[in-house]
Amino acid sequence: VGAPATMKMKDRTFGLLMMAAGVLLISPDSLLVRLADDAAPTFTLLLWRNLFGCITQFVLTAAKLGGVRPMIGHMWQSGIFLILSMPIQACGTICLTLSFTKTSAANALVLFYLQPLWASIGSVIYFKDPLPRRTVVAVAIGLCAAVAVFFGTTLGDSDGGGETSVEGDVYGLVAGICYAVYFMVCRACAVARPGVEMLPAAAGGMALSVLVVLPLARDDLLTYTDDVFWLWVVLNGCIVLGVALLLMTSAMKFILPPENALIGLLELALGPLWVYVGLGEQPSIWTLGALVVLLITLGCHEYLGLRDAKNRKASEPDEGEGRDTPMVLNETPTDKKESGISEMPRVTHESIV
Protein backbone atom coordinates (compact mmCIF):
# COMPACT_ATOMS: atom_id res chain seq x y z
CA VAL A 1 0.00 0.00 0.00
CA GLY A 2 1.40 3.40 -0.95
CA ALA A 3 1.90 6.31 1.38
CA PRO A 4 -1.27 8.26 0.60
CA ALA A 5 -3.42 5.32 1.69
CA THR A 6 -1.94 5.51 5.20
CA MET A 7 -2.31 9.22 5.81
CA LYS A 8 -4.75 10.79 8.21
CA MET A 9 -8.20 11.67 6.98
CA LYS A 10 -7.49 15.41 7.22
CA ASP A 11 -4.46 14.97 4.93
CA ARG A 12 -6.58 13.14 2.37
CA THR A 13 -9.26 15.83 2.56
CA PHE A 14 -6.61 18.51 2.06
CA GLY A 15 -5.29 16.65 -1.00
CA LEU A 16 -8.79 16.33 -2.44
CA LEU A 17 -9.41 20.06 -1.98
CA MET A 18 -6.10 20.93 -3.67
CA MET A 19 -6.88 18.65 -6.60
CA ALA A 20 -10.39 20.06 -6.97
CA ALA A 21 -9.07 23.64 -6.90
CA GLY A 22 -6.45 22.76 -9.52
CA VAL A 23 -9.05 21.21 -11.81
CA LEU A 24 -11.38 24.19 -11.50
CA LEU A 25 -8.53 26.55 -12.38
CA ILE A 26 -7.40 24.50 -15.35
CA SER A 27 -10.90 23.88 -16.75
CA PRO A 28 -10.91 27.06 -18.97
CA ASP A 29 -7.65 25.88 -20.57
CA SER A 30 -9.29 24.73 -23.80
CA LEU A 31 -11.15 28.02 -24.22
CA LEU A 32 -8.06 30.18 -23.64
CA VAL A 33 -5.99 28.05 -26.03
CA ARG A 34 -8.63 28.43 -28.73
CA LEU A 35 -8.87 32.20 -28.25
CA ALA A 36 -5.09 32.66 -28.43
CA ASP A 37 -4.71 30.22 -31.33
CA ASP A 38 -7.01 32.40 -33.44
CA ALA A 39 -4.46 35.24 -33.15
CA ALA A 40 -1.13 33.42 -33.60
CA PRO A 41 0.45 30.24 -35.00
CA THR A 42 0.09 27.22 -32.75
CA PHE A 43 3.77 26.85 -31.86
CA THR A 44 4.05 30.55 -31.02
CA LEU A 45 1.11 30.11 -28.67
CA LEU A 46 2.72 27.02 -27.17
CA LEU A 47 6.02 28.75 -26.53
CA TRP A 48 4.63 31.86 -24.80
CA ARG A 49 1.96 29.94 -22.90
CA ASN A 50 4.47 27.45 -21.51
CA LEU A 51 7.06 30.15 -20.84
CA PHE A 52 4.64 32.14 -18.67
CA GLY A 53 3.57 28.93 -16.97
CA CYS A 54 7.18 27.96 -16.32
CA ILE A 55 8.05 31.32 -14.76
CA THR A 56 4.96 31.24 -12.54
CA GLN A 57 5.66 27.72 -11.35
CA PHE A 58 9.30 28.44 -10.54
CA VAL A 59 8.35 31.57 -8.56
CA LEU A 60 5.58 29.86 -6.59
CA THR A 61 7.67 26.76 -5.97
CA ALA A 62 10.62 28.79 -4.69
CA ALA A 63 8.30 30.77 -2.42
CA LYS A 64 6.71 27.60 -1.04
CA LEU A 65 10.03 25.85 -0.42
CA GLY A 66 11.73 28.85 1.18
CA GLY A 67 13.87 30.18 -1.65
CA VAL A 68 15.82 29.20 -4.74
CA ARG A 69 18.52 27.23 -2.90
CA PRO A 70 16.04 24.95 -1.09
CA MET A 71 14.22 24.43 -4.38
CA ILE A 72 17.46 23.38 -6.07
CA GLY A 73 18.10 21.07 -3.13
CA HIS A 74 14.77 19.34 -3.64
CA MET A 75 15.48 19.01 -7.34
CA TRP A 76 18.83 17.39 -6.59
CA GLN A 77 17.37 15.02 -4.02
CA SER A 78 14.51 13.95 -6.29
CA GLY A 79 17.15 12.56 -8.66
CA ILE A 80 15.82 9.94 -11.07
CA PHE A 81 12.24 10.99 -10.40
CA LEU A 82 12.91 14.52 -11.67
CA ILE A 83 14.74 13.16 -14.72
CA LEU A 84 11.80 10.88 -15.54
CA SER A 85 9.01 13.35 -14.84
CA MET A 86 10.28 16.37 -16.82
CA PRO A 87 10.11 14.91 -20.35
CA ILE A 88 6.84 13.13 -19.53
CA GLN A 89 5.25 16.37 -18.31
CA ALA A 90 6.65 18.33 -21.28
CA CYS A 91 5.24 15.82 -23.75
CA GLY A 92 1.87 15.87 -22.00
CA THR A 93 1.43 19.64 -22.04
CA ILE A 94 2.54 19.96 -25.69
CA CYS A 95 0.23 17.18 -26.87
CA LEU A 96 -2.77 18.51 -24.95
CA THR A 97 -2.36 22.00 -26.40
CA LEU A 98 -2.04 20.59 -29.93
CA SER A 99 -5.14 18.49 -29.33
CA PHE A 100 -7.16 21.57 -28.34
CA THR A 101 -6.16 23.30 -31.58
CA LYS A 102 -6.79 20.35 -33.91
CA THR A 103 -10.01 18.76 -32.64
CA SER A 104 -13.08 19.71 -30.64
CA ALA A 105 -12.68 20.53 -26.96
CA ALA A 106 -14.98 17.64 -26.03
CA ASN A 107 -13.00 15.09 -28.06
CA ALA A 108 -9.66 16.34 -26.70
CA LEU A 109 -10.82 16.18 -23.09
CA VAL A 110 -12.58 12.83 -23.47
CA LEU A 111 -9.41 11.16 -24.73
CA PHE A 112 -7.19 13.06 -22.30
CA TYR A 113 -9.31 11.96 -19.34
CA LEU A 114 -9.05 8.31 -20.16
CA GLN A 115 -6.08 8.71 -17.82
CA PRO A 116 -8.01 7.20 -14.85
CA LEU A 117 -7.76 3.89 -16.70
CA TRP A 118 -4.00 4.19 -17.13
CA ALA A 119 -3.57 5.46 -13.55
CA SER A 120 -5.62 2.60 -12.11
CA ILE A 121 -3.68 -0.03 -14.04
CA GLY A 122 -0.34 1.49 -13.07
CA SER A 123 -1.37 1.89 -9.42
CA VAL A 124 -2.31 -1.79 -9.14
CA ILE A 125 0.78 -3.06 -10.96
CA TYR A 126 3.45 -0.78 -9.49
CA PHE A 127 2.15 0.24 -6.07
CA LYS A 128 0.15 -2.95 -5.37
CA ASP A 129 -2.82 -0.80 -4.34
CA PRO A 130 -5.94 -2.76 -3.38
CA LEU A 131 -8.34 -0.35 -5.05
CA PRO A 132 -11.61 0.17 -3.15
CA ARG A 133 -14.63 -1.14 -4.98
CA ARG A 134 -16.13 2.35 -5.01
CA THR A 135 -13.10 3.67 -6.94
CA VAL A 136 -13.30 0.85 -9.49
CA VAL A 137 -17.01 1.49 -10.04
CA ALA A 138 -16.54 5.26 -10.18
CA VAL A 139 -13.71 5.01 -12.73
CA ALA A 140 -15.83 2.67 -14.85
CA ILE A 141 -18.76 5.11 -14.76
CA GLY A 142 -16.42 7.99 -15.56
CA LEU A 143 -15.03 6.17 -18.57
CA CYS A 144 -18.53 5.37 -19.77
CA ALA A 145 -19.40 9.06 -19.48
CA ALA A 146 -16.26 9.89 -21.47
CA VAL A 147 -17.26 7.49 -24.23
CA ALA A 148 -20.75 9.02 -24.25
CA VAL A 149 -19.27 12.48 -24.82
CA PHE A 150 -17.10 11.12 -27.64
CA PHE A 151 -20.06 9.57 -29.45
CA GLY A 152 -22.16 12.65 -28.76
CA THR A 153 -19.68 14.99 -30.43
CA THR A 154 -18.94 12.72 -33.40
CA LEU A 155 -22.36 11.21 -34.08
CA GLY A 156 -24.72 13.76 -32.54
CA ASP A 157 -25.88 17.17 -33.76
CA SER A 158 -23.97 18.90 -36.49
CA ASP A 159 -23.79 21.95 -34.22
CA GLY A 160 -22.41 20.25 -31.18
CA GLY A 161 -18.72 19.63 -30.95
CA GLY A 162 -17.01 21.49 -33.75
CA GLU A 163 -14.53 19.99 -36.18
CA THR A 164 -12.67 16.84 -35.23
CA SER A 165 -9.57 15.11 -36.58
CA VAL A 166 -7.74 11.86 -35.99
CA GLU A 167 -4.50 13.78 -35.42
CA GLY A 168 -6.05 15.89 -32.67
CA ASP A 169 -7.64 12.83 -31.06
CA VAL A 170 -4.29 11.02 -30.98
CA TYR A 171 -2.66 14.04 -29.32
CA GLY A 172 -5.36 14.00 -26.63
CA LEU A 173 -4.88 10.27 -25.98
CA VAL A 174 -1.08 10.60 -25.70
CA ALA A 175 -1.44 13.60 -23.38
CA GLY A 176 -3.66 11.59 -21.03
CA ILE A 177 -1.17 8.74 -20.86
CA CYS A 178 1.68 11.17 -20.18
CA TYR A 179 -0.10 12.87 -17.29
CA ALA A 180 -1.16 9.57 -15.73
CA VAL A 181 2.48 8.42 -15.74
CA TYR A 182 3.64 11.84 -14.49
CA PHE A 183 1.38 11.72 -11.44
CA MET A 184 2.52 8.17 -10.72
CA VAL A 185 6.16 9.27 -10.79
CA CYS A 186 5.32 12.04 -8.32
CA ARG A 187 3.71 9.54 -6.00
CA ALA A 188 6.63 7.12 -6.36
CA CYS A 189 8.95 9.91 -5.22
CA ALA A 190 6.72 10.59 -2.19
CA VAL A 191 6.91 6.90 -1.23
CA ALA A 192 10.63 6.41 -1.84
CA ARG A 193 11.89 9.79 -0.65
CA PRO A 194 9.55 11.28 1.94
CA GLY A 195 10.08 14.98 2.48
CA VAL A 196 11.34 15.60 -1.06
CA GLU A 197 9.03 17.88 -3.04
CA MET A 198 8.27 17.15 -6.68
CA LEU A 199 6.88 20.64 -7.28
CA PRO A 200 10.01 21.73 -9.21
CA ALA A 201 9.32 18.91 -11.67
CA ALA A 202 6.25 20.70 -13.01
CA ALA A 203 8.26 23.87 -13.66
CA GLY A 204 11.15 21.85 -15.08
CA GLY A 205 8.85 20.01 -17.47
CA MET A 206 7.38 23.30 -18.62
CA ALA A 207 10.87 24.72 -19.20
CA LEU A 208 11.79 21.66 -21.23
CA SER A 209 8.67 22.07 -23.36
CA VAL A 210 9.71 25.66 -24.12
CA LEU A 211 13.10 24.44 -25.37
CA VAL A 212 11.42 21.79 -27.53
CA VAL A 213 9.02 24.28 -29.14
CA LEU A 214 11.54 27.13 -29.55
CA PRO A 215 13.03 25.94 -32.89
CA LEU A 216 9.51 25.66 -34.34
CA ALA A 217 8.38 29.13 -33.21
CA ARG A 218 11.55 31.23 -33.41
CA ASP A 219 10.52 33.03 -36.64
CA ASP A 220 7.28 34.32 -35.11
CA LEU A 221 8.25 35.03 -31.49
CA LEU A 222 7.41 38.73 -31.49
CA THR A 223 5.35 39.01 -34.66
CA TYR A 224 2.03 38.77 -32.85
CA THR A 225 1.71 41.65 -30.40
CA ASP A 226 -2.07 41.93 -30.35
CA ASP A 227 -3.22 42.91 -26.85
CA VAL A 228 -5.94 40.26 -26.83
CA PHE A 229 -3.44 37.53 -27.68
CA TRP A 230 -1.19 38.52 -24.79
CA LEU A 231 -4.18 38.68 -22.43
CA TRP A 232 -5.23 35.10 -23.21
CA VAL A 233 -1.65 33.79 -23.11
CA VAL A 234 -0.82 35.43 -19.78
CA LEU A 235 -4.06 34.21 -18.18
CA ASN A 236 -3.54 30.74 -19.56
CA GLY A 237 0.14 30.47 -18.69
CA CYS A 238 0.23 32.17 -15.29
CA ILE A 239 -3.13 31.33 -13.71
CA VAL A 240 -4.59 28.34 -15.50
CA LEU A 241 -1.38 26.47 -16.25
CA GLY A 242 1.05 27.74 -13.61
CA VAL A 243 -1.05 27.64 -10.45
CA ALA A 244 -3.27 24.70 -11.39
CA LEU A 245 -0.47 22.24 -12.15
CA LEU A 246 1.28 23.07 -8.88
CA LEU A 247 -1.91 22.36 -6.95
CA MET A 248 -2.47 19.09 -8.79
CA THR A 249 1.14 17.98 -8.28
CA SER A 250 0.97 18.81 -4.56
CA ALA A 251 -2.27 16.86 -4.20
CA MET A 252 -0.55 13.70 -5.45
CA LYS A 253 1.19 13.33 -2.07
CA PHE A 254 -2.11 12.89 -0.27
CA ILE A 255 -4.42 10.93 -2.56
CA LEU A 256 -4.19 7.92 -4.83
CA PRO A 257 -3.57 8.40 -8.58
CA PRO A 258 -7.00 7.00 -9.53
CA GLU A 259 -8.69 9.43 -7.13
CA ASN A 260 -6.57 12.23 -8.56
CA ALA A 261 -7.57 11.40 -12.11
CA LEU A 262 -11.19 10.82 -11.11
CA ILE A 263 -11.59 14.34 -9.74
CA GLY A 264 -9.87 15.59 -12.86
CA LEU A 265 -12.75 14.21 -14.89
CA LEU A 266 -14.66 17.35 -13.93
CA GLU A 267 -12.66 19.20 -16.57
CA LEU A 268 -14.06 16.82 -19.15
CA ALA A 269 -17.51 18.30 -18.52
CA LEU A 270 -16.51 21.87 -17.69
CA GLY A 271 -14.03 22.37 -20.55
CA PRO A 272 -16.56 22.06 -23.40
CA LEU A 273 -18.96 24.27 -21.46
CA TRP A 274 -16.32 27.01 -21.23
CA VAL A 275 -15.78 26.74 -25.01
CA TYR A 276 -19.54 27.02 -25.56
CA VAL A 277 -19.74 30.16 -23.42
CA GLY A 278 -16.72 31.79 -25.08
CA LEU A 279 -16.98 30.63 -28.69
CA GLY A 280 -20.47 29.24 -29.10
CA GLU A 281 -19.22 25.68 -29.75
CA GLN A 282 -22.35 23.99 -28.49
CA PRO A 283 -21.83 20.75 -26.54
CA SER A 284 -24.24 17.97 -27.33
CA ILE A 285 -26.84 16.64 -24.93
CA TRP A 286 -24.40 13.77 -24.33
CA THR A 287 -21.86 16.18 -22.82
CA LEU A 288 -24.46 17.78 -20.58
CA GLY A 289 -25.62 14.34 -19.45
CA ALA A 290 -22.04 13.32 -18.74
CA LEU A 291 -21.61 16.38 -16.51
CA VAL A 292 -24.55 15.34 -14.34
CA VAL A 293 -23.35 11.72 -14.19
CA LEU A 294 -19.81 12.73 -13.24
CA LEU A 295 -20.95 15.12 -10.51
CA ILE A 296 -23.18 12.44 -8.96
CA THR A 297 -20.42 9.82 -9.27
CA LEU A 298 -17.77 12.04 -7.69
CA GLY A 299 -20.08 13.11 -4.90
CA CYS A 300 -21.01 9.52 -4.00
CA HIS A 301 -17.40 8.33 -4.29
CA GLU A 302 -16.05 10.98 -1.95
CA TYR A 303 -18.92 10.61 0.53
CA LEU A 304 -18.25 6.87 0.78
CA GLY A 305 -14.51 7.49 1.05
CA LEU A 306 -14.87 9.94 3.93
CA ARG A 307 -17.36 7.65 5.67
CA ASP A 308 -15.00 4.66 5.43
CA ALA A 309 -12.09 6.77 6.71
CA LYS A 310 -14.14 7.86 9.73
CA ASN A 311 -15.16 4.27 10.44
CA ARG A 312 -11.54 3.08 10.28
CA LYS A 313 -10.42 5.88 12.56
CA ALA A 314 -13.16 5.05 15.07
CA SER A 315 -12.13 1.38 15.10
CA GLU A 316 -8.42 2.09 15.67
CA PRO A 317 -7.03 1.32 19.16
CA ASP A 318 -5.87 4.32 21.16
CA GLU A 319 -2.42 2.90 21.80
CA GLY A 320 0.07 1.70 19.22
CA GLU A 321 0.43 2.73 15.63
CA GLY A 322 -2.79 2.47 13.65
CA ARG A 323 -3.23 2.42 9.95
CA ASP A 324 -4.07 6.12 9.85
CA THR A 325 -0.63 7.22 11.04
CA PRO A 326 1.87 8.05 8.32
CA MET A 327 4.40 5.50 9.57
CA VAL A 328 4.79 3.70 6.25
CA LEU A 329 7.11 6.44 5.12
CA ASN A 330 9.38 6.29 8.18
CA GLU A 331 9.23 2.77 9.53
CA THR A 332 12.25 0.50 9.62
CA PRO A 333 12.74 -2.41 7.20
CA THR A 334 11.79 -4.83 9.99
CA ASP A 335 8.52 -2.99 10.55
CA LYS A 336 7.78 -3.20 6.85
CA LYS A 337 8.24 -6.95 6.75
CA GLU A 338 6.01 -7.40 9.76
CA SER A 339 3.31 -5.21 8.29
CA GLY A 340 3.42 -7.05 4.97
CA ILE A 341 4.28 -3.94 2.96
CA SER A 342 6.48 -4.57 -0.03
CA GLU A 343 9.88 -2.85 -0.08
CA MET A 344 10.31 -3.22 -3.84
CA PRO A 345 9.55 0.40 -4.86
CA ARG A 346 12.06 1.81 -2.37
CA VAL A 347 14.80 -0.68 -3.19
CA THR A 348 14.33 -0.29 -6.91
CA HIS A 349 14.41 3.51 -6.87
CA GLU A 350 17.48 3.73 -4.65
CA SER A 351 19.34 1.13 -6.68
CA ILE A 352 18.68 3.12 -9.86
CA VAL A 353 20.14 6.29 -8.37
Number of C-alpha atoms within 10 A of each C-alpha: 17 25 21 24 20 20 20 17 20 12 17 23 17 14 24 22 16 22 28 21 16 25 25 18 20 23 24 22 25 27 23 23 24 22 19 24 21 12 17 18 14 19 22 23 27 26 27 22 26 30 24 22 29 25 18 20 29 23 14 18 24 18 13 13 17 11 13 15 11 15 22 14 13 20 21 13 17 24 16 16 24 23 14 16 24 22 19 21 26 27 22 27 22 22 23 28 25 22 30 25 20 21 23 28 32 33 31 33 31 27 27 29 28 27 29 28 21 20 26 23 15 18 23 14 10 13 19 15 16 11 14 10 10 15 20 16 13 22 26 14 17 28 22 16 24 28 18 17 30 23 15 21 26 18 12 16 14 12 13 23 28 18 15 19 13 11 12 23 25 19 24 32 23 19 30 29 22 25 25 28 22 26 27 24 20 26 28 22 25 23 23 22 19 15 13 17 22 28 26 25 29 27 28 23 24 32 23 20 25 24 14 15 18 17 11 15 19 12 10 13 17 10 9 14 11 11 9 12 19 17 13 21 27 20 18 27 27 20 19 22 27 30 21 25 22 24 20 26 24 21 29 27 27 26 24 26 26 27 22 26 27 26 24 22 28 21 25 29 28 22 22 30 25 22 25 17 11 14 12 15 20 20 27 23 16 19 29 16 14 22 23 12 17 25 16 12 21 21 13 13 22 17 12 14 18 15 12 13 17 13 11 14 17 10 10 13 9 9 6 8 11 15 15 17 15 17 16 22 19 12 10 10 12 8 13 16 11 8 10 9 14 15 12 11 17 14 11 11 17 12 8 8 9
